[in-house]
Amino acid sequence: MQKKLDFLLSNFKSSCWFLVEYPYVDRIYRDSYYLYYSSKYGRYSRDCVRVSIFSERIHDTDFRSQDHINTLKNNYLGFFILRPTEPAFIGRNIINPPALDLVDFEYCKITVEVTSNGIKLLASGFPHASQDAETLTCAQTTIWSVMEYFGTKYPDYKPVKPSIIHDMLKVFAHERQIPSNGLTVNQISYVLKQLGFGTKIYSREQYSNEFERLINIYIQSGIPLIAAMDDSDVSDSRGIGHAVVIIGKTTNNHSFTKFTTNNARYEAILKKKQLILYDLNNSNCSYVFIDDNHPPYQLATLANPVSHYTTDWKHVTIKYFIAPLYPKIYLEAAEARNFAIEFLLNGPYPLEMMQQITFKCYLASSRTFKHSIALSSIQNNLKHLILEKPMPKFVWIIELSTPEKLKSNQLTGLLILDATEPNISDNKPLIIAAYDNSLVFFDGPNEVLTKFSLSLQSFDVFLNNLTSS
């Protein structure tokens, strides 16, 4: 136990202070306890230890003094639970990244109200726990973690306990479910679907070169992804299979990767019009992994997602990922991106000649996007049009800029697509497009796609999907 505790604590900054409380009733462990541990012959406690994390030195008297409450709130960096399930005893935790020795990154974050020594405080971070390998394997832990995130952040979803996950999987059970042997990709997707998502499974085999780019698009959209990895590609496979959650990425300071394609028609258009496109949905950065075998916020590339493991894992790669989408998002990432590229290169109103253009694709809620537009520097005539235009709950945004403008976080154009429209014929997904001093949208009672002249000025980048660490 000491070795594993040291493994966790070694990741914290040396300036951190800890408050230890016992006994503590943890709702996730109690659920596992009554589901499984209470029926074992060995004696397992029902209670856990809770450890609160602070950035500066604390004293017992601080928690009983009105003068020190604000200091406690400002210095609070989250908590972690220690459960009596040795050797996998690190339970539920939400740790604020500034508590750890990490490089800067952008990630999906929630904030929850907790107590420490009787004082209400706010914990910010992404939910994490180690698997206990009996009621919770890596697959169930990823489901719990994702649902904890969505259930805290959005009213459409609810957090889920281990017993609920096991109940949902009874339909697949042809033998005992506990101790758990893990789940398949389809079973993970099934549970998320039962919990209210319109899940979409992506495989590396099917999407090939686009696979990692699609991961980037969804992460840029603020959607945590469950990734399934194994070492099945090699002849000396050790039978390793694992599931993790991808929740963010490192900042790449506008690293530009030239758009390449196997589409001969697109290549001919780019060459003829002397257009250079830079794809900002490239994967040339490190990603943030929530891995139940390690402390939270592990950083690794998609090409080597297990760089923090021993050499036994060196051949493990991501084979699938599951995107937990809002059920009425019918236009998924690959189709949205392909539609945007076709629209910009082939028209009906293609990009003008001799330009260098950056583009980035991501999903956003129309409410959050309009809020950003209302407060942005975008010119008033375009601002009013976007704000007054009816939109579905989610939209795809394609941001356009130039390498020079993007260094100042400025855009030169955008496309807004209807995420509920999978039929891409006749440009049906398009809501508004503004670029090359033109405005394009469906106008009039007959919904005719029309182009208007617009003296387009540069405007602010939309930055709300991910939070900086």
Buried (B, 14 or more C-beta within 10 A) or exposed (E): EEEBEEEBEEBBEEEBBBBEBEEBEBEBBBBBBEBBBEEEEEEBBBBBBBBBBBBEEBEEEBBEEEEBBEBBEEBBBBBBBBBBBEEBBBBBBBBBBBBBEBEEBBBBBBEBEBEBBEBEBEBBBBBBBBBBBBBBBBBBBBBBBBBBBBBBBEEEBBBBBBBBBBBBBEEEEEEEBEEBEBBEBEBBBBBBBBBBBBBBBBBBEEBEEBBBBBBBBBBBBBBBBBBBBBBEEEEEEEEBBBBBBBBBBBBBEEEBBEBEBEBEEBEEBBEEBEBBBBBBBBBEBBBBBBBBBBBBBBBBBBEBBBEBBEEEBEBBBBBBBBBBBBEEBBBBBBBBBBBBBBBBBEEEBBBEEEBBBBBBBBBBBBEBBBEBBEEBEBBEEBBEBBEEEEBBEBBBBBBBBBEEBBEEBBBBBBBBBBBBBBEBEEBBBBBBBBBBEBBBBBEEEEEEBEBEEBEBEBBBBBEEBBBEB
